[in-house]
Amino acid sequence: MALVKNHTAQDIPELESFTTLEEAKEAFLESEDDSEKDYLIDEIVKFHGGAEFLVEYLKNEDVHKNVATKIASVISAMEADEAPIEMVMDLLKLDNAYIRNLGISILRDFGDSIKYYIVKFLIGDDRDLRIFAINVLGDVDFPESREMLVELLESEEDVNVAMTAVDYMGEIGEEEDIPLLESLKERFAGEVYVEFAVDGAIKLIKG
């Protein structure tokens, strides 16, 4: 346990220190006290691999909101080059809306630092990761979101990826993007949904 009783007249609890991540993790998993867990989260993140453990812990279906919020605040306070940003991005795939929103909040705090990860997914061969990256752009409201989606749409050959981007272009696109959107009808000729999605996005852009 992280609170070690110092048996004096006042019976004041002393905070336990840890020499390994495993010790801190064990104490955290055994603790049922909120204030104690807060302290343990601060201790865990000091160890190599501690941040990864905490982000992975957020995937538990029964994670308490207070604990999840504390973890999010600790991860957000990390230096971007030390934080497990890609693991945080994975939180956006969860069904738990509260944890997804915490993930979005963390990514927003890292700002430009997440650009590398989004670009890596957008230019990759994995269609599902490209779709995921587009969704991250939409959720996080990245400053260059529009430019990145335009660049993607200029060459994207997968209709599902392209239409995911088109949906967001309806929200953040500009009138100068309309010719590019119209060109998708020809690129994906025969795909019934394309014309509907493109026309809907253009309508939103025009207002």
Residue pairs with C-beta under 8 A, 6 or more apart in sequence:
1 16
1 27
1 30
1 31
1 36
2 15
2 16
2 27
2 28
2 31
2 36
2 39
2 40
2 43
3 13
3 14
3 15
3 16
3 33
3 36
4 13
4 14
4 15
4 16
5 11
5 13
5 14
6 12
6 13
6 14
15 39
16 27
17 43
18 24
18 27
18 43
18 47
20 47
21 44
21 47
21 48
21 49
21 50
21 53
24 40
24 43
24 44
24 47
24 50
25 44
25 53
27 40
28 37
28 40
28 41
28 44
31 37
31 40
34 64
34 66
34 67
37 67
37 70
38 70
41 54
41 67
41 70
41 71
41 74
42 74
44 50
44 53
44 54
45 51
45 54
45 74
45 75
45 78
51 74
51 75
51 78
51 82
51 83
51 84
52 84
52 87
54 71
54 74
54 75
55 71
55 75
55 84
55 87
55 88
55 91
56 87
57 63
57 71
58 68
58 71
58 72
58 91
58 99
58 102
58 103
59 91
59 94
59 99
61 96
63 99
65 98
68 98
68 99
68 102
69 102
72 102
72 103
72 105
72 106
75 83
75 84
75 88
75 106
76 105
76 106
76 109
76 110
80 110
80 113
81 113
83 110
85 107
85 110
85 113
85 114
85 117
86 117
88 103
88 106
88 107
89 103
89 107
89 114
89 117
89 132
89 136
91 99
91 100
91 102
91 103
91 106
92 100
92 103
92 104
92 132
92 135
92 136
92 139
93 132
94 100
94 103
104 139
104 140
107 114
107 136
107 139
107 140
108 140
108 141
112 143
114 136
114 140
114 142
115 142
115 144
118 133
118 136
118 137
118 142
118 148
119 148
121 129
121 130
121 132
121 133
121 136
122 130
122 133
122 134
122 148
122 152
124 130
127 158
127 160
127 161
130 152
130 156
130 158
130 161
131 160
131 161
131 164
134 149
134 152
134 161
134 164
134 165
134 168
135 164
136 142
137 145
137 148
137 149
137 168
138 145
138 167
138 168
138 171
142 148
145 168
145 172
146 169
146 172
146 173
146 174
146 177
149 165
149 168
149 169
149 172
149 173
150 169
150 177
150 180
152 161
152 162
152 165
153 162
153 165
153 166
153 169
153 180
153 181
153 184
154 180
156 162
156 165
157 187
159 188
159 191
159 193
159 194
162 184
162 187
162 188
162 194
163 193
163 194
163 197
166 181
166 184
166 197
166 198
166 201
167 197
167 201
169 177
169 181
169 201
169 205
170 200
170 201
170 202
170 203
170 204
170 205
171 204
173 181
173 201
173 204
173 205
174 205
175 205
175 206
177 205
178 202
178 205
178 206
181 198
181 201
181 202
182 198
182 202
184 194
184 198
185 194
185 195
185 198
188 194
